[in-house]
Amino acid sequence: MQKWKCSVCGYVFDGEVPPDKCPNCGSPKEKFEKLTEEKAQIIERSRFSNTLHIKLISLLTEVSEIANQGIKDNLDPRCREIFEQAKETVNLVAQRSRTEIQSHVGKGKWG
């Protein structure tokens, strides 16, 4: 499937022909440029990867909430240490995933 990018706002449209107007900013059809197959493939792969990052962040948020409960329960020092370590680790990984998504957006790998 072809991909078209609005030169005004960056909206990426999937279809054989561009829409009559941009669904995002309302610019006319003439403002769309057809992306090369290489750029279209990068966007497809990035959509997949970014979706995985979003799912990962969501799961990490759940792990962080579990860790908070364990820290609050504070059964013993070793348990608390495990939950604190889990919270620290998930926060790091989640932030790295957010940064990677931001990098993809900055490189035009989101659409």
Backbone atoms as SQL, in Angstrom:
CREATE TABLE atoms (id INTEGER PRIMARY KEY, chain TEXT, resi INTEGER, resn TEXT, atom TEXT, x REAL, y REAL, z REAL);
INSERT INTO atoms VALUES
  (1, 'A', 1, 'MET', 'N', 0.840, -1.182, 0.000),
  (2, 'A', 1, 'MET', 'CA', 0.000, 0.000, 0.000),
  (3, 'A', 1, 'MET', 'C', 0.885, 1.245, 0.000),
  (4, 'A', 2, 'GLN', 'N', 0.476, 2.230, -0.749),
  (5, 'A', 2, 'GLN', 'CA', 1.215, 3.483, -0.852),
  (6, 'A', 2, 'GLN', 'C', 1.069, 4.302, 0.425),
  (7, 'A', 3, 'LYS', 'N', 2.053, 5.139, 0.667),
  (8, 'A', 3, 'LYS', 'CA', 1.991, 6.080, 1.784),
  (9, 'A', 3, 'LYS', 'C', 2.217, 7.481, 1.223),
  (10, 'A', 4, 'TRP', 'N', 1.422, 8.398, 1.740),
  (11, 'A', 4, 'TRP', 'CA', 1.481, 9.792, 1.329),
  (12, 'A', 4, 'TRP', 'C', 1.677, 10.645, 2.572),
  (13, 'A', 5, 'LYS', 'N', 2.546, 11.650, 2.475),
  (14, 'A', 5, 'LYS', 'CA', 2.833, 12.505, 3.625),
  (15, 'A', 5, 'LYS', 'C', 2.439, 13.947, 3.314),
  (16, 'A', 6, 'CYS', 'N', 1.666, 14.526, 4.224),
  (17, 'A', 6, 'CYS', 'CA', 1.283, 15.928, 4.092),
  (18, 'A', 6, 'CYS', 'C', 2.520, 16.789, 4.361),
  (19, 'A', 7, 'SER', 'N', 2.840, 17.652, 3.409),
  (20, 'A', 7, 'SER', 'CA', 4.034, 18.497, 3.560),
  (21, 'A', 7, 'SER', 'C', 3.800, 19.645, 4.537),
  (22, 'A', 8, 'VAL', 'N', 2.554, 19.854, 4.937),
  (23, 'A', 8, 'VAL', 'CA', 2.240, 20.934, 5.873),
  (24, 'A', 8, 'VAL', 'C', 2.387, 20.463, 7.319),
  (25, 'A', 9, 'CYS', 'N', 1.746, 19.327, 7.652),
  (26, 'A', 9, 'CYS', 'CA', 1.723, 18.896, 9.059),
  (27, 'A', 9, 'CYS', 'C', 2.430, 17.570, 9.318),
  (28, 'A', 10, 'GLY', 'N', 2.798, 16.826, 8.264),
  (29, 'A', 10, 'GLY', 'CA', 3.504, 15.565, 8.446),
  (30, 'A', 10, 'GLY', 'C', 2.605, 14.348, 8.579),
  (31, 'A', 11, 'TYR', 'N', 1.299, 14.520, 8.476),
  (32, 'A', 11, 'TYR', 'CA', 0.358, 13.393, 8.566),
  (33, 'A', 11, 'TYR', 'C', 0.672, 12.380, 7.466),
  (34, 'A', 12, 'VAL', 'N', 0.706, 11.090, 7.812),
  (35, 'A', 12, 'VAL', 'CA', 0.964, 10.037, 6.837),
  (36, 'A', 12, 'VAL', 'C', -0.348, 9.312, 6.557),
  (37, 'A', 13, 'PHE', 'N', -0.708, 9.247, 5.278),
  (38, 'A', 13, 'PHE', 'CA', -1.939, 8.605, 4.836),
  (39, 'A', 13, 'PHE', 'C', -1.584, 7.329, 4.087),
  (40, 'A', 14, 'ASP', 'N', -2.278, 6.250, 4.401),
  (41, 'A', 14, 'ASP', 'CA', -2.095, 4.975, 3.702),
  (42, 'A', 14, 'ASP', 'C', -3.204, 4.815, 2.682),
  (43, 'A', 15, 'GLY', 'N', -2.856, 4.659, 1.408),
  (44, 'A', 15, 'GLY', 'CA', -3.854, 4.472, 0.361),
  (45, 'A', 15, 'GLY', 'C', -3.220, 4.595, -1.010),
  (46, 'A', 16, 'GLU', 'N', -3.957, 4.191, -1.998),
  (47, 'A', 16, 'GLU', 'CA', -3.433, 4.233, -3.368),
  (48, 'A', 16, 'GLU', 'C', -3.320, 5.663, -3.895),
  (49, 'A', 17, 'VAL', 'N', -4.205, 6.541, -3.432),
  (50, 'A', 17, 'VAL', 'CA', -4.153, 7.961, -3.805),
  (51, 'A', 17, 'VAL', 'C', -4.325, 8.778, -2.538),
  (52, 'A', 18, 'PRO', 'N', -3.775, 9.981, -2.509),
  (53, 'A', 18, 'PRO', 'CA', -3.935, 10.807, -1.307),
  (54, 'A', 18, 'PRO', 'C', -5.385, 11.268, -1.161),
  (55, 'A', 19, 'PRO', 'N', -5.776, 11.628, 0.063),
  (56, 'A', 19, 'PRO', 'CA', -7.145, 12.109, 0.265),
  (57, 'A', 19, 'PRO', 'C', -7.304, 13.498, -0.359),
  (58, 'A', 20, 'ASP', 'N', -8.554, 13.907, -0.560),
  (59, 'A', 20, 'ASP', 'CA', -8.826, 15.228, -1.140),
  (60, 'A', 20, 'ASP', 'C', -8.313, 16.349, -0.250),
  (61, 'A', 21, 'LYS', 'N', -8.339, 16.097, 1.064),
  (62, 'A', 21, 'LYS', 'CA', -7.755, 17.065, 1.997),
  (63, 'A', 21, 'LYS', 'C', -7.156, 16.290, 3.165),
  (64, 'A', 22, 'CYS', 'N', -6.195, 16.877, 3.807),
  (65, 'A', 22, 'CYS', 'CA', -5.515, 16.234, 4.932),
  (66, 'A', 22, 'CYS', 'C', -6.503, 16.086, 6.096),
  (67, 'A', 23, 'PRO', 'N', -6.654, 14.863, 6.613),
  (68, 'A', 23, 'PRO', 'CA', -7.551, 14.654, 7.748),
  (69, 'A', 23, 'PRO', 'C', -7.105, 15.388, 9.015),
  (70, 'A', 24, 'ASN', 'N', -5.830, 15.751, 9.057),
  (71, 'A', 24, 'ASN', 'CA', -5.302, 16.406, 10.250),
  (72, 'A', 24, 'ASN', 'C', -5.385, 17.934, 10.167),
  (73, 'A', 25, 'CYS', 'N', -4.872, 18.501, 9.075),
  (74, 'A', 25, 'CYS', 'CA', -4.791, 19.965, 9.000),
  (75, 'A', 25, 'CYS', 'C', -5.695, 20.580, 7.936),
  (76, 'A', 26, 'GLY', 'N', -6.299, 19.753, 7.096),
  (77, 'A', 26, 'GLY', 'CA', -7.208, 20.269, 6.085),
  (78, 'A', 26, 'GLY', 'C', -6.554, 20.765, 4.807),
  (79, 'A', 27, 'SER', 'N', -5.239, 20.595, 4.686),
  (80, 'A', 27, 'SER', 'CA', -4.553, 21.038, 3.468),
  (81, 'A', 27, 'SER', 'C', -5.048, 20.243, 2.264),
  (82, 'A', 28, 'PRO', 'N', -5.009, 20.867, 1.071),
  (83, 'A', 28, 'PRO', 'CA', -5.504, 20.180, -0.125),
  (84, 'A', 28, 'PRO', 'C', -4.605, 19.012, -0.553),
  (85, 'A', 29, 'LYS', 'N', -5.177, 18.160, -1.378),
  (86, 'A', 29, 'LYS', 'CA', -4.521, 16.959, -1.908),
  (87, 'A', 29, 'LYS', 'C', -3.119, 17.252, -2.461),
  (88, 'A', 30, 'GLU', 'N', -2.964, 18.401, -3.075),
  (89, 'A', 30, 'GLU', 'CA', -1.688, 18.758, -3.714),
  (90, 'A', 30, 'GLU', 'C', -0.532, 18.878, -2.720),
  (91, 'A', 31, 'LYS', 'N', -0.843, 19.015, -1.451),
  (92, 'A', 31, 'LYS', 'CA', 0.203, 19.138, -0.424),
  (93, 'A', 31, 'LYS', 'C', 0.762, 17.784, 0.002),
  (94, 'A', 32, 'PHE', 'N', 0.195, 16.683, -0.515),
  (95, 'A', 32, 'PHE', 'CA', 0.694, 15.346, -0.176),
  (96, 'A', 32, 'PHE', 'C', 1.782, 14.938, -1.146),
  (97, 'A', 33, 'GLU', 'N', 2.819, 14.322, -0.604),
  (98, 'A', 33, 'GLU', 'CA', 3.871, 13.766, -1.450),
  (99, 'A', 33, 'GLU', 'C', 3.911, 12.258, -1.241),
  (100, 'A', 34, 'LYS', 'N', 4.100, 11.539, -2.318),
  (101, 'A', 34, 'LYS', 'CA', 4.177, 10.080, -2.251),
  (102, 'A', 34, 'LYS', 'C', 5.540, 9.703, -1.679),
  (103, 'A', 35, 'LEU', 'N', 5.528, 8.847, -0.665),
  (104, 'A', 35, 'LEU', 'CA', 6.785, 8.414, -0.056),
  (105, 'A', 35, 'LEU', 'C', 7.397, 7.287, -0.879),
  (106, 'A', 36, 'THR', 'N', 8.712, 7.251, -0.881),
  (107, 'A', 36, 'THR', 'CA', 9.396, 6.154, -1.558),
  (108, 'A', 36, 'THR', 'C', 9.110, 4.849, -0.824),
  (109, 'A', 37, 'GLU', 'N', 9.326, 3.749, -1.506),
  (110, 'A', 37, 'GLU', 'CA', 9.111, 2.442, -0.889),
  (111, 'A', 37, 'GLU', 'C', 9.994, 2.286, 0.352),
  (112, 'A', 38, 'GLU', 'N', 11.208, 2.788, 0.278),
  (113, 'A', 38, 'GLU', 'CA', 12.133, 2.696, 1.418),
  (114, 'A', 38, 'GLU', 'C', 11.587, 3.471, 2.628),
  (115, 'A', 39, 'LYS', 'N', 11.128, 4.685, 2.410),
  (116, 'A', 39, 'LYS', 'CA', 10.574, 5.484, 3.516),
  (117, 'A', 39, 'LYS', 'C', 9.288, 4.860, 4.050),
  (118, 'A', 40, 'ALA', 'N', 8.478, 4.310, 3.159),
  (119, 'A', 40, 'ALA', 'CA', 7.234, 3.664, 3.584),
  (120, 'A', 40, 'ALA', 'C', 7.539, 2.447, 4.455),
  (121, 'A', 41, 'GLN', 'N', 8.556, 1.683, 4.097),
  (122, 'A', 41, 'GLN', 'CA', 8.942, 0.515, 4.883),
  (123, 'A', 41, 'GLN', 'C', 9.459, 0.919, 6.262),
  (124, 'A', 42, 'ILE', 'N', 10.219, 1.992, 6.319),
  (125, 'A', 42, 'ILE', 'CA', 10.721, 2.481, 7.608),
  (126, 'A', 42, 'ILE', 'C', 9.548, 2.874, 8.504),
  (127, 'A', 43, 'ILE', 'N', 8.553, 3.527, 7.938),
  (128, 'A', 43, 'ILE', 'CA', 7.384, 3.922, 8.726),
  (129, 'A', 43, 'ILE', 'C', 6.641, 2.692, 9.215),
  (130, 'A', 44, 'GLU', 'N', 6.451, 1.692, 8.351),
  (131, 'A', 44, 'GLU', 'CA', 5.768, 0.463, 8.767),
  (132, 'A', 44, 'GLU', 'C', 6.512, -0.231, 9.904),
  (133, 'A', 45, 'ARG', 'N', 7.811, -0.375, 9.743),
  (134, 'A', 45, 'ARG', 'CA', 8.611, -1.025, 10.788),
  (135, 'A', 45, 'ARG', 'C', 8.587, -0.211, 12.065),
  (136, 'A', 46, 'SER', 'N', 8.637, 1.102, 11.949),
  (137, 'A', 46, 'SER', 'CA', 8.610, 1.959, 13.128),
  (138, 'A', 46, 'SER', 'C', 7.260, 1.909, 13.825),
  (139, 'A', 47, 'ARG', 'N', 6.182, 1.843, 13.056),
  (140, 'A', 47, 'ARG', 'CA', 4.865, 1.711, 13.676),
  (141, 'A', 47, 'ARG', 'C', 4.826, 0.451, 14.529),
  (142, 'A', 48, 'PHE', 'N', 5.365, -0.630, 13.992),
  (143, 'A', 48, 'PHE', 'CA', 5.391, -1.891, 14.740),
  (144, 'A', 48, 'PHE', 'C', 6.246, -1.765, 15.998),
  (145, 'A', 49, 'SER', 'N', 7.465, -1.253, 15.830),
  (146, 'A', 49, 'SER', 'CA', 8.383, -1.109, 16.960),
  (147, 'A', 49, 'SER', 'C', 7.829, -0.162, 18.011),
  (148, 'A', 50, 'ASN', 'N', 7.263, 0.959, 17.577),
  (149, 'A', 50, 'ASN', 'CA', 6.710, 1.924, 18.525),
  (150, 'A', 50, 'ASN', 'C', 5.528, 1.345, 19.283),
  (151, 'A', 51, 'THR', 'N', 4.720, 0.528, 18.604),
  (152, 'A', 51, 'THR', 'CA', 3.608, -0.148, 19.284),
  (153, 'A', 51, 'THR', 'C', 4.150, -1.093, 20.354),
  (154, 'A', 52, 'LEU', 'N', 5.233, -1.788, 20.049),
  (155, 'A', 52, 'LEU', 'CA', 5.860, -2.662, 21.052),
  (156, 'A', 52, 'LEU', 'C', 6.367, -1.851, 22.239),
  (157, 'A', 53, 'HIS', 'N', 6.973, -0.708, 21.967),
  (158, 'A', 53, 'HIS', 'CA', 7.443, 0.153, 23.056),
  (159, 'A', 53, 'HIS', 'C', 6.275, 0.594, 23.940),
  (160, 'A', 54, 'ILE', 'N', 5.162, 0.972, 23.325),
  (161, 'A', 54, 'ILE', 'CA', 3.995, 1.415, 24.092),
  (162, 'A', 54, 'ILE', 'C', 3.464, 0.279, 24.957),
  (163, 'A', 55, 'LYS', 'N', 3.397, -0.923, 24.402),
  (164, 'A', 55, 'LYS', 'CA', 2.947, -2.083, 25.179),
  (165, 'A', 55, 'LYS', 'C', 3.911, -2.349, 26.331),
  (166, 'A', 56, 'LEU', 'N', 5.210, -2.251, 26.053),
  (167, 'A', 56, 'LEU', 'CA', 6.212, -2.474, 27.095),
  (168, 'A', 56, 'LEU', 'C', 6.053, -1.459, 28.222),
  (169, 'A', 57, 'ILE', 'N', 5.884, -0.195, 27.865),
  (170, 'A', 57, 'ILE', 'CA', 5.704, 0.853, 28.881),
  (171, 'A', 57, 'ILE', 'C', 4.463, 0.565, 29.717),
  (172, 'A', 58, 'SER', 'N', 3.412, 0.122, 29.078),
  (173, 'A', 58, 'SER', 'CA', 2.185, -0.197, 29.799),
  (174, 'A', 58, 'SER', 'C', 2.412, -1.330, 30.803),
  (175, 'A', 59, 'LEU', 'N', 3.088, -2.379, 30.369),
  (176, 'A', 59, 'LEU', 'CA', 3.377, -3.494, 31.272),
  (177, 'A', 59, 'LEU', 'C', 4.322, -3.073, 32.392),
  (178, 'A', 60, 'LEU', 'N', 5.287, -2.245, 32.066),
  (179, 'A', 60, 'LEU', 'CA', 6.216, -1.770, 33.088),
  (180, 'A', 60, 'LEU', 'C', 5.501, -0.917, 34.132),
  (181, 'A', 61, 'THR', 'N', 4.493, -0.184, 33.718),
  (182, 'A', 61, 'THR', 'CA', 3.693, 0.605, 34.656),
  (183, 'A', 61, 'THR', 'C', 3.005, -0.320, 35.656),
  (184, 'A', 62, 'GLU', 'N', 2.493, -1.447, 35.166),
  (185, 'A', 62, 'GLU', 'CA', 1.871, -2.433, 36.057),
  (186, 'A', 62, 'GLU', 'C', 2.893, -2.998, 37.044),
  (187, 'A', 63, 'VAL', 'N', 4.091, -3.307, 36.547),
  (188, 'A', 63, 'VAL', 'CA', 5.150, -3.838, 37.421),
  (189, 'A', 63, 'VAL', 'C', 5.516, -2.794, 38.474),
  (190, 'A', 64, 'SER', 'N', 5.590, -1.538, 38.081),
  (191, 'A', 64, 'SER', 'CA', 5.902, -0.468, 39.024),
  (192, 'A', 64, 'SER', 'C', 4.851, -0.372, 40.127),
  (193, 'A', 65, 'GLU', 'N', 3.590, -0.526, 39.751),
  (194, 'A', 65, 'GLU', 'CA', 2.515, -0.487, 40.750),
  (195, 'A', 65, 'GLU', 'C', 2.619, -1.667, 41.717),
  (196, 'A', 66, 'ILE', 'N', 2.961, -2.834, 41.201),
  (197, 'A', 66, 'ILE', 'CA', 3.164, -4.015, 42.061),
  (198, 'A', 66, 'ILE', 'C', 4.334, -3.758, 43.006),
  (199, 'A', 67, 'ALA', 'N', 5.421, -3.196, 42.463),
  (200, 'A', 67, 'ALA', 'CA', 6.587, -2.893, 43.291),
  (201, 'A', 67, 'ALA', 'C', 6.214, -1.910, 44.400),
  (202, 'A', 68, 'ASN', 'N', 5.408, -0.907, 44.080),
  (203, 'A', 68, 'ASN', 'CA', 4.961, 0.056, 45.098),
  (204, 'A', 68, 'ASN', 'C', 4.206, -0.642, 46.222),
  (205, 'A', 69, 'GLN', 'N', 3.362, -1.590, 45.855),
  (206, 'A', 69, 'GLN', 'CA', 2.612, -2.341, 46.869),
  (207, 'A', 69, 'GLN', 'C', 3.563, -3.142, 47.757),
  (208, 'A', 70, 'GLY', 'N', 4.579, -3.754, 47.137),
  (209, 'A', 70, 'GLY', 'CA', 5.560, -4.521, 47.908),
  (210, 'A', 70, 'GLY', 'C', 6.374, -3.637, 48.834),
  (211, 'A', 71, 'ILE', 'N', 6.735, -2.451, 48.353),
  (212, 'A', 71, 'ILE', 'CA', 7.478, -1.505, 49.182),
  (213, 'A', 71, 'ILE', 'C', 6.618, -1.064, 50.361),
  (214, 'A', 72, 'LYS', 'N', 5.365, -0.779, 50.078),
  (215, 'A', 72, 'LYS', 'CA', 4.450, -0.348, 51.138),
  (216, 'A', 72, 'LYS', 'C', 4.224, -1.459, 52.163),
  (217, 'A', 73, 'ASP', 'N', 4.092, -2.697, 51.687),
  (218, 'A', 73, 'ASP', 'CA', 3.892, -3.835, 52.591),
  (219, 'A', 73, 'ASP', 'C', 5.091, -4.002, 53.525),
  (220, 'A', 74, 'ASN', 'N', 6.308, -3.862, 52.969),
  (221, 'A', 74, 'ASN', 'CA', 7.542, -3.844, 53.755),
  (222, 'A', 74, 'ASN', 'C', 7.646, -5.022, 54.735),
  (223, 'A', 75, 'LEU', 'N', 7.408, -6.234, 54.211),
  (224, 'A', 75, 'LEU', 'CA', 7.446, -7.422, 55.063),
  (225, 'A', 75, 'LEU', 'C', 8.789, -7.565, 55.767),
  (226, 'A', 76, 'ASP', 'N', 9.846, -7.435, 55.004),
  (227, 'A', 76, 'ASP', 'CA', 11.181, -7.488, 55.599),
  (228, 'A', 76, 'ASP', 'C', 12.146, -6.765, 54.669),
  (229, 'A', 77, 'PRO', 'N', 13.358, -6.453, 55.162),
  (230, 'A', 77, 'PRO', 'CA', 14.298, -5.668, 54.359),
  (231, 'A', 77, 'PRO', 'C', 14.622, -6.286, 52.994),
  (232, 'A', 78, 'ARG', 'N', 14.746, -7.590, 52.931),
  (233, 'A', 78, 'ARG', 'CA', 15.095, -8.233, 51.652),
  (234, 'A', 78, 'ARG', 'C', 13.950, -8.097, 50.639),
  (235, 'A', 79, 'CYS', 'N', 12.724, -8.309, 51.083),
  (236, 'A', 79, 'CYS', 'CA', 11.573, -8.128, 50.184),
  (237, 'A', 79, 'CYS', 'C', 11.520, -6.691, 49.675),
  (238, 'A', 80, 'ARG', 'N', 11.652, -5.747, 50.592),
  (239, 'A', 80, 'ARG', 'CA', 11.599, -4.340, 50.210),
  (240, 'A', 80, 'ARG', 'C', 12.700, -4.025, 49.191),
  (241, 'A', 81, 'GLU', 'N', 13.884, -4.571, 49.397),
  (242, 'A', 81, 'GLU', 'CA', 15.006, -4.345, 48.477),
  (243, 'A', 81, 'GLU', 'C', 14.666, -4.857, 47.073),
  (244, 'A', 82, 'ILE', 'N', 14.054, -6.025, 46.983),
  (245, 'A', 82, 'ILE', 'CA', 13.679, -6.587, 45.677),
  (246, 'A', 82, 'ILE', 'C', 12.674, -5.673, 44.987),
  (247, 'A', 83, 'PHE', 'N', 11.658, -5.230, 45.719),
  (248, 'A', 83, 'PHE', 'CA', 10.649, -4.359, 45.121),
  (249, 'A', 83, 'PHE', 'C', 11.228, -3.001, 44.732),
  (250, 'A', 84, 'GLU', 'N', 12.135, -2.466, 45.541),
  (251, 'A', 84, 'GLU', 'CA', 12.776, -1.197, 45.189),
  (252, 'A', 84, 'GLU', 'C', 13.632, -1.351, 43.936),
  (253, 'A', 85, 'GLN', 'N', 14.335, -2.470, 43.842),
  (254, 'A', 85, 'GLN', 'CA', 15.153, -2.726, 42.658),
  (255, 'A', 85, 'GLN', 'C', 14.261, -2.870, 41.416),
  (256, 'A', 86, 'ALA', 'N', 13.140, -3.570, 41.567),
  (257, 'A', 86, 'ALA', 'CA', 12.215, -3.723, 40.447),
  (258, 'A', 86, 'ALA', 'C', 11.717, -2.355, 39.989),
  (259, 'A', 87, 'LYS', 'N', 11.340, -1.517, 40.940),
  (260, 'A', 87, 'LYS', 'CA', 10.823, -0.188, 40.599),
  (261, 'A', 87, 'LYS', 'C', 11.890, 0.645, 39.880),
  (262, 'A', 88, 'GLU', 'N', 13.098, 0.604, 40.382),
  (263, 'A', 88, 'GLU', 'CA', 14.193, 1.352, 39.759),
  (264, 'A', 88, 'GLU', 'C', 14.445, 0.859, 38.336),
  (265, 'A', 89, 'THR', 'N', 14.461, -0.443, 38.158),
  (266, 'A', 89, 'THR', 'CA', 14.739, -1.029, 36.840),
  (267, 'A', 89, 'THR', 'C', 13.633, -0.712, 35.842),
  (268, 'A', 90, 'VAL', 'N', 12.364, -0.870, 36.257),
  (269, 'A', 90, 'VAL', 'CA', 11.278, -0.596, 35.316),
  (270, 'A', 90, 'VAL', 'C', 11.223, 0.885, 34.956),
  (271, 'A', 91, 'ASN', 'N', 11.531, 1.758, 35.904),
  (272, 'A', 91, 'ASN', 'CA', 11.551, 3.188, 35.586),
  (273, 'A', 91, 'ASN', 'C', 12.612, 3.499, 34.539),
  (274, 'A', 92, 'LEU', 'N', 13.779, 2.874, 34.659),
  (275, 'A', 92, 'LEU', 'CA', 14.854, 3.077, 33.697),
  (276, 'A', 92, 'LEU', 'C', 14.452, 2.579, 32.311),
  (277, 'A', 93, 'VAL', 'N', 13.940, 1.365, 32.236),
  (278, 'A', 93, 'VAL', 'CA', 13.568, 0.782, 30.943),
  (279, 'A', 93, 'VAL', 'C', 12.412, 1.561, 30.305),
  (280, 'A', 94, 'ALA', 'N', 11.426, 1.937, 31.099),
  (281, 'A', 94, 'ALA', 'CA', 10.300, 2.706, 30.560),
  (282, 'A', 94, 'ALA', 'C', 10.780, 4.046, 30.002),
  (283, 'A', 95, 'GLN', 'N', 11.671, 4.708, 30.712),
  (284, 'A', 95, 'GLN', 'CA', 12.174, 5.996, 30.221),
  (285, 'A', 95, 'GLN', 'C', 12.993, 5.812, 28.954),
  (286, 'A', 96, 'ARG', 'N', 13.750, 4.733, 28.868),
  (287, 'A', 96, 'ARG', 'CA', 14.515, 4.464, 27.644),
  (288, 'A', 96, 'ARG', 'C', 13.574, 4.222, 26.469),
  (289, 'A', 97, 'SER', 'N', 12.467, 3.513, 26.699),
  (290, 'A', 97, 'SER', 'CA', 11.495, 3.284, 25.627),
  (291, 'A', 97, 'SER', 'C', 10.855, 4.597, 25.189),
  (292, 'A', 98, 'ARG', 'N', 10.515, 5.451, 26.147),
  (293, 'A', 98, 'ARG', 'CA', 9.944, 6.763, 25.797),
  (294, 'A', 98, 'ARG', 'C', 10.935, 7.577, 24.957),
  (295, 'A', 99, 'THR', 'N', 12.195, 7.521, 25.344),
  (296, 'A', 99, 'THR', 'CA', 13.240, 8.248, 24.619),
  (297, 'A', 99, 'THR', 'C', 13.386, 7.707, 23.209),
  (298, 'A', 100, 'GLU', 'N', 13.287, 6.400, 23.052),
  (299, 'A', 100, 'GLU', 'CA', 13.403, 5.787, 21.727),
  (300, 'A', 100, 'GLU', 'C', 12.236, 6.210, 20.835),
  (301, 'A', 101, 'ILE', 'N', 11.032, 6.239, 21.387),
  (302, 'A', 101, 'ILE', 'CA', 9.882, 6.704, 20.610),
  (303, 'A', 101, 'ILE', 'C', 10.100, 8.154, 20.193),
  (304, 'A', 102, 'GLN', 'N', 10.569, 8.976, 21.118),
  (305, 'A', 102, 'GLN', 'CA', 10.837, 10.382, 20.807),
  (306, 'A', 102, 'GLN', 'C', 11.866, 10.493, 19.683),
  (307, 'A', 103, 'SER', 'N', 12.880, 9.648, 19.726),
  (308, 'A', 103, 'SER', 'CA', 13.901, 9.631, 18.677),
  (309, 'A', 103, 'SER', 'C', 13.281, 9.258, 17.330),
  (310, 'A', 104, 'HIS', 'N', 12.405, 8.251, 17.335),
  (311, 'A', 104, 'HIS', 'CA', 11.743, 7.841, 16.095),
  (312, 'A', 104, 'HIS', 'C', 10.930, 8.995, 15.515),
  (313, 'A', 105, 'VAL', 'N', 10.204, 9.695, 16.370),
  (314, 'A', 105, 'VAL', 'CA', 9.390, 10.824, 15.903),
  (315, 'A', 105, 'VAL', 'C', 10.292, 11.888, 15.288),
  (316, 'A', 106, 'GLY', 'N', 11.391, 12.188, 15.955),
  (317, 'A', 106, 'GLY', 'CA', 12.321, 13.201, 15.464),
  (318, 'A', 106, 'GLY', 'C', 12.966, 12.841, 14.143),
  (319, 'A', 107, 'LYS', 'N', 13.074, 11.547, 13.869),
  (320, 'A', 107, 'LYS', 'CA', 13.683, 11.073, 12.615),
  (321, 'A', 107, 'LYS', 'C', 12.646, 10.780, 11.537),
  (322, 'A', 108, 'GLY', 'N', 11.401, 11.114, 11.808),
  (323, 'A', 108, 'GLY', 'CA', 10.350, 10.855, 10.827),
  (324, 'A', 108, 'GLY', 'C', 9.968, 9.389, 10.722),
  (325, 'A', 109, 'LYS', 'N', 10.260, 8.620, 11.759),
  (326, 'A', 109, 'LYS', 'CA', 9.945, 7.197, 11.748),
  (327, 'A', 109, 'LYS', 'C', 8.624, 6.914, 12.462),
  (328, 'A', 110, 'TRP', 'N', 7.718, 7.822, 12.354),
  (329, 'A', 110, 'TRP', 'CA', 6.416, 7.629, 12.968),
  (330, 'A', 110, 'TRP', 'C', 5.411, 8.182, 11.976),
  (331, 'A', 111, 'GLY', 'N', 4.373, 7.475, 11.756),
  (332, 'A', 111, 'GLY', 'CA', 3.397, 7.998, 10.811),
  (333, 'A', 111, 'GLY', 'C', 2.142, 7.196, 10.787);
